[in-house]
Amino acid sequence: MIATDQQRKLQASARYERYGKPLEVAHRGQYVAISPSGETVLAPSVLEVVEKASEAFGPGSFVFKLGAKAVWRWR
């Protein structure tokens, strides 16, 4: 089943609130990838966080800039 855009937005928001928001104080401005199971990887750039997350837990994660309203997802 393919998730709709609205479902993906809700998933992304829920993951950020639970796993990303607590990282804002110490890592604001960095990028975080959050896996479906809640694992996180931090890096100073989008490219680096995607590379690290792909190696650590594969596709299906959301990428956020901590403290900003920006989100990406890769398959």
Summary of the structure (lengths in Angstrom):
residues: 75
radius of gyration: 11.3
end to end distance: 14.1
largest distance: 37.0
contacts: 196
relative contact order: 0.20
helix: 47%
strand: 20%
